[in-house]
Amino acid sequence: MIKVENIVKSFDGTTVLDHISADLRDGEVNMIIGQSGSGKTVMMKSIIGLHTIDSGRIEYDSRNLPDMSEKEVRLLRREVGMLFQGAALFDSLTVLENVMYPLEMFSDMSQNEMRKRAVFCPERVNMPERAFNLMPSEISGGMQKRVAIARAISMNPKYLFCDEPNSGLDPKTSLVIDQLIQDITKEYNICTIVNSHDMNSIMEIGDNIIFLKNGKKEWQGSRFQIFDADSESLNDFVFASQLYKKVKAAHADLANKH
């Protein structure tokens, strides 16, 4: 579990994260949501350690990130997987070589062990074996995201960060990627943190949702609780479209009948 306590982050005198606290739980898809400028990207980068917070605590299973030495941070990095917004695959490496890259950089495995692990991970995300030796430019955007997920879990991480995982994907492929993230999270009991503004993802896989507004935590709950949230800002954000307004109204009608 990652426990965030009272974190504050400012840039040039402007407070971007204002005393935010939240528990990010193992085996759950923890989503950070909010409008552009709400602070969700800064929050994720602060939790990862890409931004140094002004004050507060970021505990990885009781280990406070701001107090860690460089050596301890390097060891922690081995426990972290990262799925970047644009997949961020190496153009000059094949699918299999992309997945092997973290293993070659950070693991103590033998070449044979690395190859077995590198083959297992794409298979786990349902990549066809014929694609293993292809270059990223030779596969679709959805397949590139699968490779990125395979690479992110190659080190068997305890913590998985996903930055806008469905960016640039069509709705059907987005659902497949969401399901993969959820399945892997629960199968390996990973603490998964997703930064997203995709309403479909929020309603599909949001086990633990943190809604930010103007750098403050406005609401926290599950995708099931979101229908009954009394936060006007959250409702305006989540149920902005006519479709989701109708979904919320239908939910309210059903609840009243019972």
VEXSEZA-315633 format. One record per residue (C-alpha): chain; residue number from 1; x, y, z. Coordinates in pm, 1 decimal. Example, Ala and Ser with C-alpha at 12.3 -4.5 7.8 and 13.67 -1.06 7.14 Angstrom:
BEGIN
   chain     n         px         py         pz
       A     1     1230.0     -450.0      780.0
       A     2     1367.0     -106.0      714.0
END
This chain:
BEGIN
   chain     n         px         py         pz
       A     1        0.0        0.0        0.0
       A     2      103.2      358.1      -62.3
       A     3       -7.3      605.5      202.2
       A     4       -4.5      975.1      115.8
       A     5      -23.8     1207.2      416.6
       A     6      -73.6     1582.6      397.5
       A     7      147.0     1633.2       91.7
       A     8      208.4     1987.3      -30.5
       A     9      375.5     2082.8     -356.7
       A    10      425.2     2434.0     -493.2
       A    11      583.0     2578.9     -804.4
       A    12      703.3     2941.2     -801.3
       A    13      488.8     3023.4     -501.6
       A    14      172.8     2862.4     -643.8
       A    15       37.6     2569.3     -444.7
       A    16      -47.9     2281.5     -679.1
       A    17     -107.9     2010.8     -415.7
       A    18     -269.3     2140.8      -98.7
       A    19     -240.0     1901.8      199.5
       A    20     -363.3     1590.0       18.8
       A    21     -401.4     1261.0      206.0
       A    22     -509.8      928.7       56.6
       A    23     -457.9      554.8       89.7
       A    24     -370.8      372.6     -235.0
       A    25     -448.3        9.0     -174.2
       A    26     -298.4     -320.6     -289.6
       A    27     -502.8     -531.5     -530.1
       A    28     -708.5     -231.0     -637.7
       A    29     -708.6       11.5     -928.7
       A    30     -654.6      346.4     -755.5
       A    31     -753.5      629.3     -989.4
       A    32     -653.7      995.2     -965.4
       A    33     -903.5     1204.3    -1158.3
       A    34     -984.2     1570.0    -1213.0
       A    35     -996.0     1842.8    -1472.6
       A    36     -683.2     1974.4    -1643.3
       A    37     -490.6     2180.5    -1390.6
       A    38     -642.8     2000.2    -1092.1
       A    39     -305.1     1861.4     -984.0
       A    40     -352.1     1494.6    -1073.4
       A    41      -36.4     1467.1    -1286.5
       A    42      171.3     1649.2    -1024.1
       A    43       30.4     1416.2     -758.6
       A    44      131.1     1107.1     -954.8
       A    45      477.9     1244.1    -1029.0
       A    46      520.4     1336.5     -662.2
       A    47      423.6      986.7     -548.4
       A    48      672.2      835.7     -793.5
       A    49      941.2     1077.6     -675.0
       A    50      980.7     1280.1     -994.8
       A    51      878.3     1588.1     -795.3
       A    52     1014.6     1659.1     -447.8
       A    53      725.4     1753.7     -220.2
       A    54      745.3     2058.4        7.4
       A    55      602.9     1871.0      306.7
       A    56      411.2     1560.3      402.3
       A    57      475.9     1186.2      377.2
       A    58      462.6      934.6       91.9
       A    59      488.2      588.8      244.7
       A    60      554.7      276.4       40.9
       A    61      454.3        6.9      290.3
       A    62      568.3      230.1      580.4
       A    63      887.0      346.2      401.9
       A    64      873.4      725.0      367.3
       A    65      997.4      826.1       21.8
       A    66     1122.0     1176.3      119.6
       A    67     1344.3     1019.0      389.2
       A    68     1500.6      755.1      164.7
       A    69     1865.4      758.9       64.8
       A    70     1963.0      742.3     -304.0
       A    71     2040.2      373.4     -261.7
       A    72     1701.3      305.9     -103.9
       A    73     1526.9      495.9     -383.4
       A    74     1711.8      287.7     -645.1
       A    75     1598.5      -31.8     -471.4
       A    76     1242.2       98.8     -457.5
       A    77     1252.5      164.4     -832.9
       A    78     1288.1     -210.9     -884.1
       A    79      947.5     -255.3     -722.9
       A    80      779.7       -0.1     -951.2
       A    81      635.4      -51.9    -1299.4
       A    82      542.7      240.7    -1523.0
       A    83      299.6      253.7    -1813.9
       A    84      360.3      579.1    -1999.7
       A    85       91.3      775.2    -2182.8
       A    86      231.8      715.3    -2530.8
       A    87      360.5      363.4    -2453.5
       A    88      717.9      503.6    -2488.3
       A    89      856.2      192.8    -2655.3
       A    90     1203.9      194.2    -2802.3
       A    91     1162.9      219.2    -3180.5
       A    92     1488.6       36.6    -3248.8
       A    93     1401.6     -267.2    -3032.5
       A    94     1162.6     -551.4    -3109.0
       A    95      860.7     -625.4    -2891.7
       A    96     1052.8     -890.6    -2697.8
       A    97     1360.5     -669.0    -2661.1
       A    98     1143.7     -387.4    -2525.4
       A    99     1004.0     -618.9    -2259.2
       A   100     1352.2     -749.3    -2173.3
       A   101     1500.7     -401.5    -2134.6
       A   102     1413.0     -346.9    -1763.5
       A   103     1531.8     -698.2    -1683.1
       A   104     1867.9     -632.9    -1845.7
       A   105     1900.5     -298.9    -1666.7
       A   106     1780.3     -383.0    -1317.8
       A   107     1754.6     -759.2    -1256.4
       A   108     2011.4    -1018.7    -1154.0
       A   109     1856.5    -1286.7    -1375.3
       A   110     2055.8    -1503.5    -1612.3
       A   111     2003.1    -1451.2    -1985.3
       A   112     1787.8    -1762.1    -1999.4
       A   113     1572.9    -1649.3    -1703.5
       A   114     1528.4    -1305.3    -1857.0
       A   115     1415.3    -1452.1    -2185.1
       A   116     1162.9    -1679.6    -2014.1
       A   117     1023.2    -1383.8    -1820.4
       A   118     1022.3    -1166.1    -2133.0
       A   119      822.4    -1430.1    -2319.0
       A   120      578.7    -1484.7    -2031.4
       A   121      480.2    -1116.5    -1994.6
       A   122      359.8    -1056.7    -2353.6
       A   123      178.0    -1389.4    -2339.2
       A   124        7.1    -1273.8    -2018.4
       A   125     -129.5     -964.9    -2195.4
       A   126     -246.4    -1182.0    -2487.6
       A   127       16.0    -1079.0    -2741.0
       A   128       41.6    -1332.6    -3025.4
       A   129      381.6    -1500.1    -3046.2
       A   130      418.4    -1393.7    -3409.2
       A   131      440.8    -1031.5    -3287.7
       A   132      736.2    -1087.9    -3053.3
       A   133      997.4    -1010.8    -3319.1
       A   134      813.5     -718.8    -3476.1
       A   135      913.0     -354.9    -3428.2
       A   136      675.5     -111.6    -3250.0
       A   137      604.7       61.8    -3581.6
       A   138      473.3     -267.7    -3719.6
       A   139      196.5     -315.7    -3460.1
       A   140     -121.4     -123.5    -3376.9
       A   141     -160.8      133.7    -3100.6
       A   142     -354.5     -116.0    -2889.8
       A   143      -81.2     -377.3    -2932.5
       A   144      180.5     -115.4    -2839.3
       A   145       -7.5      -56.2    -2513.2
       A   146       -5.6     -431.6    -2448.0
       A   147      371.9     -435.6    -2497.7
       A   148      403.9     -138.6    -2261.6
       A   149      200.3     -324.0    -1997.7
       A   150      412.1     -636.7    -2047.8
       A   151      727.9     -428.2    -2000.5
       A   152      579.6     -256.8    -1692.6
       A   153      513.3     -591.9    -1520.8
       A   154      835.9     -759.3    -1633.8
       A   155     1005.0     -688.6    -1299.4
       A   156      701.7     -826.5    -1113.4
       A   157      631.3     -486.5     -952.8
       A   158      450.0     -423.1     -625.2
       A   159      340.6      -82.2     -754.7
       A   160      219.0       -0.2    -1105.6
       A   161      172.0      356.9    -1230.8
       A   162      -34.4      418.1    -1545.1
       A   163      -43.2      764.0    -1701.0
       A   164     -353.4      803.3    -1921.5
       A   165     -331.8      438.1    -2038.1
       A   166     -613.8      477.8    -2291.8
       A   167     -483.1      791.6    -2456.8
       A   168     -519.1      767.8    -2836.1
       A   169     -710.8      438.4    -2831.9
       A   170    -1054.3      365.6    -2972.5
       A   171    -1332.5      280.8    -2719.2
       A   172    -1323.8      -95.4    -2783.2
       A   173     -946.6     -120.3    -2743.2
       A   174     -965.7      102.3    -2434.2
       A   175    -1199.4     -148.3    -2270.2
       A   176     -953.2     -429.3    -2343.0
       A   177     -664.3     -233.0    -2189.5
       A   178     -877.0     -144.0    -1885.0
       A   179     -961.2     -510.3    -1833.1
       A   180     -596.0     -609.9    -1861.6
       A   181     -493.3     -351.5    -1602.5
       A   182     -766.9     -465.3    -1366.1
       A   183     -692.1     -836.6    -1414.1
       A   184     -318.5     -793.7    -1358.2
       A   185     -378.8     -574.2    -1053.4
       A   186     -594.2     -834.8     -883.6
       A   187     -401.6    -1140.2    -1001.9
       A   188      -69.7    -1014.7     -863.1
       A   189     -212.1     -798.3     -580.2
       A   190      -43.1     -487.9     -722.2
       A   191     -101.6     -137.1     -591.7
       A   192     -201.6       21.4     -923.9
       A   193     -231.9      398.3     -963.3
       A   194     -400.2      531.8    -1277.8
       A   195     -406.0      896.7    -1381.2
       A   196     -709.3      937.4    -1608.1
       A   197     -992.0     1156.4    -1730.6
       A   198    -1156.7      872.4    -1926.7
       A   199    -1509.3      835.8    -1784.7
       A   200    -1546.1      482.0    -1921.8
       A   201    -1232.2      374.3    -1735.1
       A   202    -1345.8      542.9    -1415.7
       A   203    -1681.9      364.7    -1424.6
       A   204    -1532.4       29.3    -1537.3
       A   205    -1231.1      -24.2    -1312.0
       A   206    -1220.6      253.8    -1049.4
       A   207    -1190.8       56.9     -724.3
       A   208    -1058.1      355.2     -530.0
       A   209    -1104.0      699.1     -687.8
       A   210     -942.4     1023.4     -570.9
       A   211    -1101.7     1333.3     -723.1
       A   212     -892.2     1650.7     -716.5
       A   213    -1007.3     2007.0     -767.0
       A   214     -773.2     2304.8     -757.3
       A   215     -504.9     2101.5     -584.9
       A   216     -729.4     1970.7     -306.1
       A   217     -885.0     1629.1     -256.3
       A   218    -1253.9     1690.6     -310.6
       A   219    -1380.1     1330.5     -284.4
       A   220    -1263.7      970.6     -247.7
       A   221    -1463.1      652.7     -304.4
       A   222    -1533.6      363.9     -543.2
       A   223    -1703.4      359.4     -882.9
       A   224    -2011.2      222.0     -707.1
       A   225    -2023.5      508.9     -458.0
       A   226    -1974.9      773.0     -725.3
       A   227    -2344.9      769.2     -818.9
       A   228    -2441.8      879.3     -468.6
       A   229    -2159.7     1131.1     -415.3
       A   230    -2278.2     1464.5     -274.6
       A   231    -1990.8     1660.0     -432.8
       A   232    -2129.7     1902.9     -688.9
       A   233    -1784.4     1941.5     -847.3
       A   234    -1747.8     1564.8     -887.4
       A   235    -2094.3     1531.9    -1039.3
       A   236    -2023.6     1815.5    -1283.1
       A   237    -1700.9     1641.6    -1386.7
       A   238    -1812.9     1278.1    -1407.0
       A   239    -2167.5     1331.9    -1534.3
       A   240    -2092.8     1616.6    -1773.4
       A   241    -2213.9     1436.9    -2087.7
       A   242    -2581.9     1382.6    -2165.4
       A   243    -2523.8     1007.0    -2167.4
       A   244    -2383.4      995.6    -1814.8
       A   245    -2653.1     1234.1    -1690.8
       A   246    -2908.8      980.1    -1813.4
       A   247    -2713.9      695.5    -1647.0
       A   248    -2711.2      883.8    -1316.2
       A   249    -3083.4      962.2    -1346.0
       A   250    -3159.7      596.6    -1417.5
       A   251    -2953.9      492.6    -1114.9
       A   252    -3144.7      739.0     -896.3
       A   253    -3479.5      610.9    -1024.5
       A   254    -3377.7      250.9     -952.8
       A   255    -3261.7      342.5     -601.9
       A   256    -3592.9      521.5     -528.6
       A   257    -3794.2      217.9     -638.5
       A   258    -3607.7        6.4     -385.0
END
